[in-house]
Amino acid sequence: MQRRENYLYVGMDLHKETHTAVLVNCWNEKIDVITIENKPSEYNKLEKRVNKKALQLGLNPIYGLENAYSHGRSLAVWLIEKGYVVKDINPALTYDQRKSAPTFQKNDEYDAYAVATVLINQLNTLPDAKPEDNHWTLSQLVNRRDILVKDGIRLKNGLHEQISIAYPSYHKFFCEIDTKTALYFWKTYPSPVHLKNKTASDLHAEFRDIAAQTSISKAELILNSVQNDGDTHREYQESRDFITQSLARCLEQQKEEISLIDAEIKRMLQFFDYKLTTIPGVNIATASKLIAEIGDIRRFPNADKLARYAGVAPIKFSSAGKGKEQSSRQGNRQLHGLFYFLAVSMVTVPKSGKPNQPIFYAYYQRKISEGKTKSQALVCIMRRLVNIIYGMMKNKTEYRPFVVENEAAEG
């Protein structure tokens, strides 16, 4: 147990361009205020000022950084490499501290003071900051991939809007408008006028250069659909054709970039030596998101802690001895969403009538038979997945199916 009176508390409010530090003793007395630019050359300035005050007071400096994994990550890494104790302060704790004051304030100095106050009050429970480069780099790759995927959705929506006017029956011949063959077609034939004098054999030959398995019936269907649609040509068609071609080019580039990102993520995952992709339904993209959001698995002493962090564990609300457990709205919502997505995929039954994952589906059905609602049973699946993933990451093992009857330990 750390003794509070032995430390000089350095609360830091972190921003993209500047960092503000407030030095406080264990009696919440403000000692000094320091503002530095967010760059390594300024970190020495902070260190010297803090160490000077600490030496004068006979105290050891301890740093509290509000969200040490964002704008303050570089500073956190620098301080840890120098041997200082750095605590990660959840912004929600700082917000509660500000609200508890008689007069609500909001500026950099006061925010830093609030961070220092949280650091003092929760010294022995706050987690150490561990901004490791591997998890941070992987999270950057995952974020970049997510941005590209969202861009792809936006581009596809724009392309749908354009081709629905030029080709009203396009759904008949291209169910997916962003396949290689489809993108080639939109770039080459953005409107029916470009198909003039084209035969089915001509189109078939072009398509076969892109996808060898394409049949001539595809080309025949396109030409027949265009003929049945009638004249869709409008004024300024050339400009609309340009938009269609531009969107198709952007989609091609987006898909190529995602492919490159996936290859880099796959290479990056080798450094972790986790085997999450052995779980049915977990691909490289999902595995990388799980690792990036969970971070260093060693910071969770057990699966219960991970479940609470992910917002999967229920929280008890009670008063005067009465109350009940309710689902948590707290925790990492990104991670919660991942577990929910996985749980749904585990119990999905396709049109064939055969469950995608029979073991999870049987467990899901058993929970429903015990009286749980479908939503509650889905939470049980999420909780089971937390146990499995925690065990696999902790021990770096492959997935081992659990037994529904006796609920054997998994992971």
Secondary structure, 3 states (H helix, E strand, C coil): CCCHHHEEEEEEEECCCEEEEEEECCCCCEEEEEEEECCHHHHHHHHHHHHHHHHHHCCEEEEEEECCCCCCHHHHHHHHHCCCEEEEECHHHHHHHHHCCCCCCCCHHHHHHHHHHHHHHCCCCCCECCCCHHHHHHHHHHHHHHHHHHHHHHHHHHHHHHHHHHCCCHHHHCCCCCCHHHHHHHHHCCCHHHHCCCCHHHHHHHHHHHCCCCCHHHHHHHHHHHHHHCCCCCCCHHHHHHHHHHHHHHHHHHHHHHHHHHHHHHHHHCCCCCCHHHCCCCCHHHHHHHHHHHCCHHHCCCHHHHHHHCCCCCEEEEECCEEEEECCCCCCHHHHHHHHHHHHHHHCCCCCCCCCCHHHHHHHHHHHHCCCCHHHHHHHHHHHHHHHHHHHHHHCCCCCCCCCCCCCCCC
